[in-house]
Amino acid sequence: MKIAIQAGDFDAGSEIGKISKDSKIGAVASFVGLVRDVEMTLEHYPGMTERAIGRIVEEAKARWQVMDCTVIHRYGALKPNDQIVLVAVASGHRGDAFAACEFIMDYLKTQAPFWKKEQTGEGARWVEAKAADDKATERWR
């Protein structure tokens, strides 16, 4: 399992390749989140953020057959089309890989301690939590 919080970019293909080496793995599901149309700055609490993501991954492992997993989340100044997050889950079966990947991403949006500030034409503003993200997380309870 790999959890990384980093300022630098990542190579999604390379990261996926690293978790799909075991011959018992039958599926890898992945998600890459991108910055849309505004510049943004992401902040986090080092240590706390990694522990929170670790708990999310452990919960996914308890629910599904997760053989390996990588979660990389960036922080700092990001521009449109920059990669923000990678979630990649390896499993023996596609259903487990898809479900665990979606679960981890839903929980990252609501449970991982990140703060986003967007730079718009009207100035900077902190991004509020979205009800749709909370609703997506609720379906897993």
C-alpha positions as CSV (number, residue, x, y, z in Angstrom):
1,M,0.0,0.0,0.0
2,K,1.3,3.4,-0.9
3,I,0.0,6.7,0.5
4,A,1.8,9.8,-0.6
5,I,1.0,13.5,-0.1
6,Q,3.3,15.5,-2.4
7,A,3.7,18.8,-4.2
8,G,5.1,17.2,-7.4
9,D,3.2,15.6,-10.2
10,F,2.9,11.8,-10.6
11,D,2.9,9.3,-13.4
12,A,-0.4,7.4,-13.2
13,G,0.7,4.7,-15.6
14,S,3.9,4.0,-13.7
15,E,2.1,3.9,-10.4
16,I,-0.6,1.5,-11.7
17,G,2.1,-0.7,-13.1
18,K,3.8,-1.0,-9.7
19,I,0.6,-2.4,-8.1
20,S,-0.3,-4.9,-10.9
21,K,2.7,-7.2,-10.7
22,D,1.1,-10.1,-8.7
23,S,-0.3,-12.9,-10.9
24,K,-3.3,-13.2,-8.6
25,I,-4.4,-9.7,-9.5
26,G,-7.3,-9.8,-12.0
27,A,-8.2,-6.1,-12.0
28,V,-6.9,-2.7,-11.3
29,A,-9.4,0.2,-11.1
30,S,-8.1,3.7,-11.0
31,F,-9.2,7.3,-10.8
32,V,-7.3,10.5,-11.6
33,G,-8.7,13.8,-10.5
34,L,-7.8,16.9,-12.4
35,V,-8.0,20.7,-11.8
36,R,-10.8,22.1,-13.8
37,D,-10.8,25.7,-15.1
38,V,-9.3,27.7,-12.2
39,E,-6.0,27.9,-10.4
40,M,-6.1,26.5,-6.9
41,T,-4.0,26.0,-3.8
42,L,-4.4,22.9,-1.7
43,E,-3.3,22.8,1.9
44,H,-3.1,19.9,4.4
45,Y,-1.8,18.9,7.8
46,P,1.3,16.7,7.3
47,G,1.0,13.5,9.3
48,M,-2.7,13.9,10.0
49,T,-3.6,13.7,6.3
50,E,-1.6,10.5,5.8
51,R,-3.2,8.9,8.9
52,A,-6.7,9.8,7.7
53,I,-6.1,8.4,4.2
54,G,-4.6,5.3,5.8
55,R,-7.8,4.7,7.8
56,I,-9.9,5.1,4.6
57,V,-7.8,2.5,2.8
58,E,-8.0,0.1,5.8
59,E,-11.8,0.5,5.7
60,A,-11.8,-0.4,2.0
61,K,-9.6,-3.4,2.7
62,A,-12.0,-4.6,5.4
63,R,-15.0,-4.4,2.9
64,W,-13.5,-5.7,-0.3
65,Q,-10.6,-7.9,-1.5
66,V,-8.0,-5.2,-1.9
67,M,-4.6,-6.8,-2.8
68,D,-2.8,-3.5,-3.2
69,C,-3.6,0.2,-3.3
70,T,-2.0,3.5,-4.1
71,V,-3.3,6.9,-3.1
72,I,-1.4,10.0,-4.2
73,H,-2.7,13.4,-3.4
74,R,-1.0,16.6,-4.3
75,Y,-0.8,19.9,-2.4
76,G,0.4,23.4,-3.2
77,A,-0.4,25.6,-6.2
78,L,-2.1,23.8,-9.1
79,K,-3.2,25.0,-12.5
80,P,-6.0,23.9,-14.8
81,N,-5.5,20.3,-16.1
82,D,-2.9,19.5,-13.4
83,Q,-3.4,16.1,-11.8
84,I,-4.6,16.4,-8.2
85,V,-5.2,12.8,-7.0
86,L,-4.7,9.2,-8.0
87,V,-6.5,6.3,-6.5
88,A,-5.5,2.9,-7.8
89,V,-6.8,-0.4,-6.4
90,A,-5.7,-3.9,-7.3
91,S,-7.9,-6.9,-6.6
92,G,-8.6,-10.4,-7.8
93,H,-11.9,-9.3,-9.3
94,R,-13.1,-6.1,-11.1
95,G,-16.1,-5.6,-8.8
96,D,-14.0,-5.3,-5.7
97,A,-11.5,-3.1,-7.5
98,F,-14.2,-0.7,-8.8
99,A,-16.1,-0.5,-5.5
100,A,-13.0,0.0,-3.3
101,C,-11.6,2.7,-5.7
102,E,-14.9,4.6,-5.7
103,F,-15.3,4.2,-1.9
104,I,-11.8,5.6,-1.3
105,M,-12.3,8.5,-3.6
106,D,-15.7,9.4,-2.0
107,Y,-14.2,9.3,1.4
108,L,-11.1,11.3,0.4
109,K,-13.5,14.1,-0.7
110,T,-15.2,14.3,2.8
111,Q,-12.8,12.7,5.3
112,A,-9.2,13.7,4.3
113,P,-8.1,17.0,5.8
114,F,-7.4,19.1,2.7
115,W,-8.4,22.7,2.2
116,K,-8.8,24.2,-1.3
117,K,-8.6,27.8,-2.2
118,E,-9.6,28.8,-5.8
119,Q,-8.2,31.8,-7.7
120,T,-11.0,33.2,-9.8
121,G,-11.5,36.5,-11.7
122,E,-13.3,37.8,-8.7
123,G,-10.4,36.9,-6.3
124,A,-9.5,34.0,-4.1
125,R,-12.1,32.0,-2.2
126,W,-12.0,28.9,0.0
127,V,-14.0,26.0,-1.4
128,E,-16.9,24.8,0.8
129,A,-17.8,21.2,1.3
130,K,-20.4,20.0,-1.2
131,A,-23.7,18.3,-0.2
132,A,-23.2,16.0,-3.2
133,D,-19.9,14.7,-1.8
134,D,-21.5,14.0,1.6
135,K,-24.4,12.2,-0.1
136,A,-21.9,10.0,-2.1
137,T,-20.2,9.1,1.2
138,E,-23.5,8.3,2.9
139,R,-24.3,5.5,0.5
140,W,-21.4,3.5,1.9
141,R,-22.7,3.5,5.4
